[in-house]
């Protein structure tokens, strides 16, 4: 596996600490229910003078269905809330070394949720978190 693939696996493992959440280290083509997937990172090479530090910024995207039941939207609120037991930010930073692969992991922001309708005519709310993984 590649460094990027290993980092995705480490992020996935951290996110699996959130109960009731489907987690995929790769983009899901046709999401069902509530979940998150990890999209490919942007990369900043040579962040130290010795060229030994690389920053990988991943987008972790959460999706919840919009139905007559507000529970999925409440769950998204809890993922966004940094103080919640199911905070995505807290979960992703729970092991800042990703099992020894990284120097640090920082969840820097979450974007405002947006509304989409799939080809199957299902409505979802999506929200994107930016997570930077520092590797020496």
N, C-alpha and C positions, 0 to 999 in steps of 0.2 A: 504494500500500500504506500501511497505518497505521503509526504508531510501534511498536505492539505487534507487528505482522506483521514489520516490519524487524528488531526485536530478536530475534524468534524465528528469523529467517533467520540473523542473526549468531551466535546460540547454536548453531544447526544446523551452521554452517560450522566453528565451533570443535570441535564433537563429531565431525565427519567426520574429524578427525585420528586417531581410534581405528580401527585396522584391524579389519575383520571385523564391524563393528557397523552394523546398519540404523538410520538416523536419519531421523526425520520431525519437521518443525516443528509439525505438528498431530497431534492424537490419532488413533491407528490403531484402527479399529473392530474388526478381527479380526487381531490380531498373529500372525505366523508366525516361528518361530525366535527368534533373539536380537536385541533392538533397544532403542531408546529413542524416546520421543516427548515433545514439549514441550507441557505443558498451559497454559491461560490463566493470567495472573498475577493476584496480588492487587496493589493499587496504593496507595501512600501519596503523596498530592499535597502540595505546598507544604511540603517538608521543610526549606527554608531561609527565612529571614525575608523574602527578596526574592521568594518563591514560585517560584524558578527551579530547584528540585531535586525530582525525582520518583523514588521507589523502586518498581521493578517486581520482585516476588518470584515467580519462575516455579517450578513443580514440573516437574522432569525425571524421568520415570519409566522405569526400565529393566525389561525383562521377559526372562526366560529360561525355556525349556521344561524340565520335569522329565521326564527319560527314564532309561533304564537306563545311558546314558552320562553320567558326571559332568562332562564338559567344559563344558557350559553353566553349571553351578553354580560351577565353578572360575573361569570367565570373569566371573561376577558378583562373586566374591570379589576378583578383580583390579580390576574397576570400582570397588569400594568402597575398596580399599587405596590410600590417598593417595600411597604411595611406588612404586606399580606403574607400569610403562610404559603401561598402559592405564587409568590412573586417570581416572574421569569428572571428578572435581574438578579435576585438573590440566588436562585437555583443555578444560573449559569456561572456565577462567581463562587459557588460552594466549594469547588476544588480549583483554586487559581493556577495550579500547575497542570491541570488536565491529565493527571496520572503520571506526572514527570515529563510531559512533552513541552511545556511552556514555562516561561519565566513568570508571567502574570496574565490574567484575564480581566478585562474591564468592560462592563456594560455601560455605554456612554449615553444612549438616548433611545427613546421609543417614539415613533412617529404617530401622528393622529390616525386613528382607525379610518379606513375607507370602505365603502360599500361596493360589492361587485355582484354580478349575476353570472353564473356559469352557463356553459352550453346546454346543460341539463335543466336550465331554468331554476336553479337553486340560488338563494340569496345568502351571501356571506359577508361578515365583517373581517377585514384583514388589518393587522398591525405589524409594523416592522421594528425590530430592535437592532441597533448597531452594537456589535461586540468585537472589541479588539483583543487579539491574542498576540502576545509578545514572545518571540522565540529567539534565543541566542544561538 
